[in-house]
Amino acid sequence: MPGIDECLLDVMRLPGARGAAVVDWTSGLALGTIGDSPNGDHEATAAETAEVARMAAEQPAFAAGLPEASAGLPEASADASGKGGTGSPPPVEDVIVTTRAGYHILRFVETDFDSSVFLHLWLDRAEGNLALARIRLGEMAERLVLA
């Protein structure tokens, strides 16, 4: 099972990958980075993408229709962080932001402790394959070991 550095190296092997990071979305801190950053500053990019991830993860509208909701679990079980009271992951799997030149894919990582981490991939639009990148990020997120 790969750690952060190995995971980021794998991400950069994707066609069109420009840069990547593992980010804690509650604090906005980059736990690891590789390649280029869209604005030239990995830490600023981590903070900015964490805001997007946090907004998506904390929106009740995205949790609508989840199997847990239909199983009779109370809606009040989510705490202020948007995660369930039992440390469950956010209801969002990933967020894709499309720009004229590329894609930004934020893939949430489920962890044993608090599931507040995501993978951010900056993908060149002309060279990258969005579907392949999304599938591979999902696979990497499942295997990622955070110590």
N, C-alpha and C positions, 0 to 999 in steps of 0.2 A: 504494500500500500504506500503510495507516494506521499511525501511531505510537500510543503509549500513550494520549495525550490524545484523539485522534480515535476510537480504539477504545472508550474509556470513554464518550464522548458517544454513540456508536452504541448501546452497551449500554443506556444510560439511556432510549433511545427505545422500548425494549420495553415492552409493556403490563404494568403492575404493578411495574416496576423501582423499588426503593427506594434501592439503593446498589450500588456496584461498585468493584472494585479489581483491579489487576494486582499479584501478589505473588510474590516469590522464595521458594519453599518450603524451600530449604536454610537460609536465614537468617531467614525470617519477616518480612522487610522489605517494606513496601508501596512499589512503584515508581510507583504512581499511584492516586489515589482520586477518587471522585465521589459525590455524593448523601449519604444518611444512612448511619450505621453502626449495626448492631444494638445495640451497647452504648454508643454515643455517642463512641467513640474508634477512629478508623480504624487506628491503629498497633497497638492491642491486638487488634482484630479480625483484622488481617493475621497477627499472631503466632499467634493461636488457630486460624485456618483453615489456616495452614501446618502446624501439628501434625497436623491431620486429613489434609491432602494427603500429608504425609510418611509417615504410617502406611499409607495406602492404596497409595502408590507403591512402598513398600519390602516389601510382603508377597508372598512367593513364590507363595502360593495364587492370586493374581490373574493371575499369568503362566502358569499351567497352561493348556494347550490352545492357546497361541499358535502361529502357523505357524512362527516361528523355533525354538520348542522341538521341533516335529516334524521340522524340517529337519536335525536332528542337531547343533545347536549345543550346546556343553556348558553345563550349568547354572552352572558356575563362572565363566562369562563376565561375570556381573553383579558390579559392585564393591559396596563397603559402602553407597553412596548409593542402591542399588536400581536404578541405571541400568546399562546394559550397559557393558562395558569400552571400547567404541568410542564412548561418548557417546550411545548410543541413548536414546530417550524411555522414560519409565516405561510399564509395560504397561497402565495405567489411562487411559482417555480422560477420564472425568469422575467426580465424586462428587456425589451429591445427598443433602442432609440435609433432611428434612421436619420442620417444626415445626407447631404448631397455627395459627400466624398466617402462615407463609410457607415458602419454599424457599430453600435455599442451594445454589447450583450452583458447583462448583469444576471448571473446564475446563482441563486441562493444555495447554500451548502447546509445540509442538515448535520448537526453535531449532537453529541451526547449531552453537552452542557447547556447551551442557550440558543443555538442556531442563529447567531447574529453575524454570520460571515457570508460573503458572496465573492464569486469570481467575476472580474470585469475583463472583457476582451474587447479591444479596439480592432476592428476588422476593416480592411480596405474594401470599398464597395466594388471596384473593378476586378480585383484579383480574388476576393474571398467568396466563399459559398456559405450563405447564411444558414441554410438548413443543416449542412454538415457541421458547421461550427456549433450550432445549438445542440445537436445530438452529442457531439464529442464533449462539450462543456458539461452536459448532464452526466455523462459517464465519468468524467474527471471529478465532478463534485461528489459523486457517490464513493469514489475511491480515496479522496483526499483525507489525509490524516493530519489533524492539528494537535500539536503537542504543547 
